[in-house]
């Protein structure tokens, strides 16, 4: 009886491992956008947290030093938003992949 339970658990673990691999592959292809300043600054980040592009509205491109600091703040805010989206999507997909697999409390994949 015990061998059957262990074999079943091993099959289940293998299925979860395959689901996790597929989720990781889909995350590698993921692109998300973060915005700040009502869309004046936009960044695109991959599912691997790589910054892929930055778009800055021409109205923000001035020689005023105060505007430069604002632009820097907007870039940071947009990047934070994009990275937070990647984290949330990653968490959701990994949770879906491990659904039904009993994991210890606090265990994260």
N, C-alpha and C positions, 0 to 999 in steps of 0.2 A: 504493500500500500504506500509506503513512504517513497519508494522509487518512482511510482507513478506521479506522485505530487511534485517531486523534484523535477521530473521530466516535463511535466506541464508548466511548471514555473520557468524552466529553461526555454521552452518554446515561446512562452509569453515574453520573456526578456529579449529573445531574438527578434520577435515581431516589433517590440518597442524600439529596439536598436535600429531596425530598418526604417521605422517611422521617423525617428530622430534624424537619421542620415538624410532622408528626403526633406525634412523641415530645414535642416542646415543648408542643403543645396538650394532650396527655394529662397532662403534668406540671403544667400550669396548673390542672387539675381535681383533682390529687392532694391528699389530706389524710393526714398521718401523726401518730401520737401518740408523745410521749415521756413517760416516767414516772420518778419518783424516790421514794425512801423506801418501797419496796414498794407503789407505787401510791397513796401518800398525796397526791402531787402529780402531776397530769397536765396536759400542754399539747398543743394541736393546732396544727400548723404546715402551711401550704399548700405546694404544690410550688414556689411562688415565695418561700419562706422568710418568709411573713407569719404572725405569731403570731395565731391565730384564737380560741383559747379557753384558759382556765386553770381547772383544778378543784383545789380545796384541801380536803382532808378536814377536817371541823369539829374533829377532835381536835387539829389543829395551831394552832387559833386561840385563843391564850392571851395574857395580858398580860405574860408573862415575857420579858424582853429576850433571854435566851439562846435561847428558842424562836423568837423573831423572826429571829435570825441563822441558825438551822437552816432555817427556812422559806425564807429568801432563798437559801441554798445549794441547797436542794432545787429551787427554781424554776429556778435557773441550770442545774443538772444535767439536769432534765427538758427544758429548751429545747435544751441541747447534744445530747442524745440524739435529739430530734426533727429537728434540723438535720442531724445526721450521717446519719439515715435518708434524708432528702430527697436529700442528696448522693450516697449510695450508689445509690438508685433512679435518680436522674438519670444517673449514670455508667453504670449497667447499660443503661438505655434508649438512651442515645446510642451506646454501644458496639454494641448490637444494630442500630441504625439505620445505622451505618457499617461493619458487617460486610462483608468482601469488598472494601472500598475501600482501596487501598494508601495509607496515611498515613505521613508521615515519623516517625521515632522521636521520642517525646516530644510529638508534636502532639496537642492535646486540643481537643475541640469543646465 
